[in-house]
């Protein structure tokens, strides 16, 4: 078995390395040397081998060869034939040779070459008789098993060979065998109008020709663009329209006949970038998905862009595109969150949330606070960290969970000294499975110094973040809170964007004073102005009302 495998490999390599032009024959025939006449006889099947006489060498076949030859009836009208040859050591009892060929999926076909008796066969005992037979018609790329036997057959004397007929890629076959003539396709690309101008040459003159656009995969799936070039029409060109220059978009052509071979030319096979543009996001389900338009072996990974420092992979986010589709559930649509596609040809990064109208959250650095704004309702984890390099921060594991309300702003009240060197705040969404870690630094410490002094004068309790939606309600809440603060000994801090923050009990004997924010150029620094997102403002003056005024305000 091992020797047969080695011989099969040798024969296959010989077929691939064969000369460009195959041997031509005028007619098929069987020939023998030593003056013997080779006559063909009908084969006899289901016969049993005979035991060789004592002293008879069973290795009677030498120099076995199998090759493909071509028989032509006219230009570009050639057929393929199998030529089998060998040398046979003659004995008195050998009367001929049986040549049997087995094709894949086809029953065995045999031919018997009977030797004539002139000269007498006994005179040729021990001599070598060469013979060949080239009357087995074959097809391109067929796998064949050839067996040679003596007639009559002596047990152990047969010899076999495996052989593969050259395929239609062979230049001689592609030019002369109808089953291999596909025509030559040329094209020009019109990128402005997404057009392909296609022309065909070297096609079969007596056959119509089909052209179409298709998407190459396990099969080539048609796009709907198809044309039939009539054999009597001297003009052999057509124009196709295409939507996108995909790498699997091909021009396919074939002659109008049964089992005609097809040729494919793919103008955009190097345009891999086109595959990664169809990323979709369902904002209701928070699902990020991508579906391949071409068959491609790709691994998709979510990553966070680091600017010029690349894109850092998110843990447990790699997916192989089984069936050509990947999907991620509960994804934060942050501009820094991207998808990375990796193939054997390289890697590509696409950031789908940098453009478009997505519900995102972000930081705003105010003069006295760090503001988180959002168009949705994320749950954020805020943690202090120390920057140790570009886009690298060592967390302090002091996370604060913040619930951000839709279309409102939240003041992140961090009661730690933020003016240290390389001190940052790192935030990420914890209500989704995949999210980006966003760094915010440095801080405006001149303003934060005032905030820290006020907070340290309180009892350092955790602050509740409040956002007031309307002008009337805002006024009521602020005034009521001011009255409650004055009567109960608590401190109310008012900051930008209509937020109330920093409420805590005062130490005994310390006076409670509001920390005012004064707009640029305002004449009265003792007034408190709250600027709303709509551009309107409310001014609260003289917070030391009488007890009756307090009660009236509370009843509003």
Residue pairs with C-beta under 8 A, 6 or more apart in sequence:
4 160
4 162
7 161
7 162
8 161
8 162
11 66
11 161
11 162
11 163
11 164
12 162
12 163
12 164
15 68
15 163
15 164
15 165
15 166
16 166
18 67
18 68
18 166
18 170
20 170
20 171
20 172
21 172
22 68
22 69
22 70
22 80
22 166
22 170
22 172
22 173
23 67
23 69
23 70
23 83
24 69
24 70
24 71
24 72
25 69
25 70
25 71
25 81
25 83
25 134
26 71
27 71
28 71
28 81
28 134
28 135
29 133
29 134
29 135
30 38
30 40
30 111
30 113
30 131
30 132
30 133
30 134
30 135
31 38
31 131
31 132
32 38
32 113
32 115
32 129
32 130
32 131
33 129
33 130
33 131
34 119
34 124
34 127
34 129
34 130
35 118
35 119
36 115
36 116
36 119
36 124
36 129
37 115
37 116
37 118
38 96
38 113
38 114
38 115
38 116
38 131
38 133
39 113
39 114
39 116
40 111
40 112
40 113
40 114
40 135
41 96
41 112
41 114
42 112
43 98
43 100
43 110
43 111
43 112
44 112
45 110
47 152
47 153
48 153
49 153
49 154
49 155
49 156
49 157
50 152
50 153
50 154
50 155
51 154
51 155
52 58
52 154
52 155
52 156
52 157
53 93
56 91
56 154
57 89
58 154
58 155
58 156
58 157
59 89
59 157
60 88
60 89
60 91
60 94
60 150
60 154
60 157
61 86
61 87
61 88
61 89
61 148
61 157
61 159
62 86
62 87
62 89
62 128
63 85
63 86
63 87
63 130
64 84
64 85
64 86
64 148
64 159
64 161
65 83
65 84
65 85
65 86
65 132
66 82
66 83
66 84
66 144
66 146
66 161
66 163
67 82
67 83
68 80
68 81
68 82
68 83
68 138
68 165
68 166
69 80
69 81
69 82
69 83
69 134
70 78
70 79
70 80
70 81
70 172
70 176
70 177
71 78
71 79
71 80
71 81
72 78
72 79
72 176
73 79
75 176
76 175
76 176
76 178
76 181
76 204
76 205
77 176
77 178
78 176
78 177
79 137
79 177
80 137
80 138
80 139
80 140
80 165
80 173
80 177
81 134
81 135
81 136
81 137
81 138
82 101
82 134
82 136
82 137
82 138
82 144
82 146
82 163
82 165
83 132
83 133
83 134
84 99
84 101
84 132
84 133
84 134
84 136
84 146
84 148
85 130
85 131
85 132
85 133
86 97
86 130
86 131
86 132
86 148
86 159
87 128
87 129
87 130
88 94
88 97
88 128
88 129
88 130
88 131
88 150
89 126
89 127
89 128
90 121
90 124
90 125
90 126
90 127
90 128
90 129
91 125
91 126
92 121
92 122
92 125
93 152
93 154
94 115
94 121
94 150
94 151
95 114
95 115
95 121
95 151
95 152
96 112
96 113
96 114
96 115
96 150
96 151
97 112
97 113
97 131
97 148
97 149
97 150
97 151
98 110
98 111
98 112
98 113
98 147
98 148
98 149
98 150
98 151
98 153
99 110
99 111
99 112
99 113
99 133
99 136
99 146
99 147
99 148
100 108
100 109
100 110
100 111
100 146
100 147
100 148
100 149
101 108
101 109
101 110
101 136
101 144
101 145
101 146
101 147
102 108
102 109
102 144
102 145
102 147
103 109
103 138
103 142
103 143
103 144
104 142
104 143
104 144
109 136
111 133
111 135
111 136
112 151
113 131
113 133
114 151
115 121
115 129
138 144
138 165
139 165
139 179
140 165
140 166
140 167
140 168
140 170
140 173
140 177
140 179
140 180
141 164
141 165
141 166
141 167
141 168
142 164
142 165
143 162
143 163
143 164
143 165
144 162
144 163
144 164
144 165
145 160
145 161
145 162
145 163
146 160
146 161
146 162
146 163
147 158
147 159
147 160
148 158
148 159
148 160
149 157
149 158
150 157
150 158
166 173
167 173
168 174
168 177
168 179
168 180
168 182
168 261
170 180
173 180
174 180
174 181
174 182
175 181
175 202
178 204
178 255
178 257
179 259
179 260
179 261
180 261
181 202
181 203
181 204
181 255
181 261
182 203
182 253
182 254
182 255
182 260
182 261
182 262
182 263
183 200
183 201
183 202
183 203
183 204
183 209
183 253
183 254
183 255
183 263
184 200
184 201
184 202
184 263
185 198
185 199
185 200
185 211
185 251
185 253
185 263
185 265
186 198
186 199
186 200
186 201
187 196
187 197
187 198
187 199
187 251
187 265
187 267
188 196
188 197
189 195
189 196
189 245
189 267
190 196
190 197
191 245
193 241
194 241
194 242
194 243
194 244
194 245
195 239
195 240
195 241
195 242
196 213
196 239
196 240
196 241
196 242
196 251
196 267
197 237
197 238
197 239
198 211
198 237
198 238
198 239
198 240
198 251
199 236
199 237
200 209
200 211
200 229
200 236
200 237
200 253
201 236
203 209
203 229
203 236
203 253
203 255
204 255
204 257
205 231
206 231
207 231
207 255
207 256
207 257
207 260
208 228
208 229
208 230
208 231
208 255
208 256
209 228
209 229
209 231
209 236
209 253
209 254
209 255
209 256
210 226
210 227
210 228
210 229
210 253
210 254
210 255
210 256
211 226
211 227
211 228
211 229
211 238
211 240
211 251
211 252
211 253
212 222
212 223
212 225
212 226
212 227
212 251
212 252
213 222
213 223
213 224
213 225
213 226
213 240
213 242
213 249
213 250
213 251
213 252
214 220
214 221
214 222
214 223
214 249
214 250
214 252
214 264
215 221
215 223
215 246
215 248
215 249
215 250
215 293
215 294
216 248
216 249
216 250
216 264
216 266
216 294
216 295
217 248
217 294
217 295
218 295
220 250
220 252
220 262
220 264
223 242
223 249
225 240
225 241
225 242
227 238
227 240
228 256
229 236
229 238
240 251
242 249
244 274
244 293
245 267
245 268
245 271
245 274
246 268
246 271
246 274
246 275
246 293
246 294
247 266
247 268
247 269
247 270
247 271
247 272
247 274
247 275
247 294
248 266
248 269
248 293
248 294
248 295
248 296
249 266
249 267
249 268
250 264
250 265
250 266
250 267
251 264
251 265
251 266
251 267
252 262
252 263
252 264
253 262
253 263
253 264
254 260
254 261
254 262
254 263
268 274
272 343
272 345
272 346
272 348
273 348
275 292
275 293
275 294
275 296
275 298
275 341
276 290
276 339
276 341
276 348
276 350
277 350
278 290
278 291
278 293
279 288
279 289
279 290
279 339
279 350
279 352
280 288
280 289
280 290
281 287
281 288
281 289
281 331
281 333
281 352
281 353
281 358
282 289
283 333
283 358
283 359
285 329
286 329
286 330
286 331
286 332
286 333
286 432
287 327
287 328
287 329
287 330
287 331
288 302
288 327
288 328
288 331
288 333
288 339
288 352
288 434
289 325
289 326
289 327
289 328
290 300
290 321
290 325
290 326
290 327
290 339
291 324
291 325
292 298
292 321
292 324
292 325
295 324
296 321
296 324
296 343
297 321
297 343
297 344
298 320
298 321
298 341
298 342
298 343
299 318
299 319
299 320
299 321
299 341
299 342
299 343
300 318
300 319
300 320
300 321
300 326
300 339
300 340
300 341
300 342
301 313
301 314
301 317
301 318
301 319
301 339
301 340
301 342
302 313
302 314
302 317
302 328
302 331
302 337
302 338
302 339
302 340
302 434
303 311
303 312
303 313
303 314
303 317
303 337
303 338
303 339
303 340
303 349
304 311
304 312
304 314
304 336
304 337
304 338
304 436
304 437
305 311
305 336
305 337
305 338
305 349
305 351
306 312
306 390
306 391
307 390
307 391
309 390
309 391
311 338
311 340
311 349
312 391
313 340
314 434
317 328
317 434
319 326
319 328
328 433
328 434
329 433
330 431
330 432
330 433
330 434
331 337
331 432
331 433
331 434
331 435
332 378
332 428
332 429
332 432
332 434
332 435
332 436
333 353
333 358
333 359
333 360
334 353
334 360
334 361
334 429
334 435
334 436
334 438
335 351
335 353
335 354
335 360
336 351
336 436
336 438
337 351
337 353
337 434
337 435
337 436
338 349
338 350
338 351
338 352
339 349
339 350
339 351
339 352
340 347
340 348
340 349
340 350
341 347
341 348
341 349
341 350
353 360
359 374
359 375
359 376
360 374
360 375
361 372
361 373
361 374
361 375
361 376
361 378
361 380
361 404
361 429
362 372
362 373
362 374
363 370
363 371
363 372
363 373
363 425
363 427
363 438
363 440
364 370
364 371
364 372
364 373
364 409
365 371
365 440
365 443
365 444
366 447
366 495
366 496
366 497
367 444
367 447
367 496
368 447
368 448
368 450
368 451
368 495
368 496
368 517
369 411
369 412
369 413
369 451
369 495
369 496
369 499
369 501
370 411
370 412
370 414
370 425
370 440
370 443
371 409
371 410
371 411
371 412
371 496
371 497
371 499
372 380
372 402
372 404
372 409
372 410
372 412
372 427
373 409
373 410
374 404
374 405
374 406
374 407
374 408
375 406
375 407
376 404
376 406
377 403
377 404
377 405
377 406
378 404
378 429
378 431
378 432
379 401
379 402
379 403
379 404
379 429
379 430
379 431
380 401
380 402
380 404
380 427
380 428
380 429
380 430
381 399
381 400
381 401
381 402
381 427
381 428
381 429
381 430
382 399
382 400
382 401
382 402
382 412
382 414
382 425
382 426
382 427
383 395
383 396
383 397
383 398
383 399
383 400
383 425
383 426
383 427
384 395
384 396
384 398
384 414
384 416
384 418
384 423
384 424
384 425
384 426
385 393
385 394
385 395
385 396
385 423
385 424
385 425
385 426
385 439
386 393
386 394
386 396
386 420
386 422
386 423
386 424
387 393
387 394
387 422
387 423
387 424
387 439
387 441
388 394
388 422
391 439
393 424
393 426
393 439
395 426
398 416
400 412
400 414
401 430
402 410
402 412
402 465
403 410
404 410
405 467
408 467
408 469
409 467
409 497
409 498
409 499
409 533
410 465
410 467
410 499
411 465
411 495
411 499
411 501
412 425
412 465
413 455
413 463
413 465
413 501
413 502
414 425
415 452
415 455
415 460
415 463
417 423
417 452
418 425
418 443
418 445
418 448
419 443
419 445
419 448
419 449
422 441
423 441
423 442
423 443
424 439
424 440
424 441
424 442
425 439
425 440
425 441
426 437
426 438
426 439
426 440
427 437
427 438
427 440
428 435
428 436
428 437
428 438
429 435
450 515
451 502
454 491
454 493
454 502
454 515
455 502
455 504
457 491
457 506
457 507
457 510
458 491
458 502
458 504
458 505
458 506
459 504
459 505
460 504
461 504
461 505
463 501
463 502
463 503
463 504
464 503
465 499
465 501
466 477
466 499
466 500
466 501
467 498
467 499
468 474
468 477
468 478
468 498
468 499
468 500
471 532
471 536
471 538
474 498
474 530
474 532
474 538
475 538
475 540
476 553
476 556
477 500
478 492
478 494
478 500
478 530
478 538
478 540
479 540
479 553
480 553
480 554
481 492
481 500
481 503
482 492
482 514
482 540
482 543
483 545
483 550
483 553
483 554
484 490
485 491
485 492
485 503
485 512
486 512
486 543
486 544
487 550
489 505
489 506
489 512
490 503
490 504
490 505
490 506
490 512
491 502
491 503
491 504
491 506
491 512
491 513
492 500
492 502
492 503
492 512
492 514
493 500
493 501
493 502
493 503
493 514
493 515
494 500
494 501
494 514
494 515
494 516
494 517
494 528
494 530
495 501
495 517
496 517
496 530
496 531
497 531
497 532
497 533
498 530
498 531
498 532
498 533
506 512
514 528
514 543
516 525
516 526
516 527
516 528
517 528
517 529
518 525
518 527
518 529
519 529
519 531
522 529
524 541
526 541
527 539
527 540
527 541
528 539
528 540
528 541
528 543
529 537
529 538
529 539
530 537
530 538
530 540
531 537
532 538
545 553
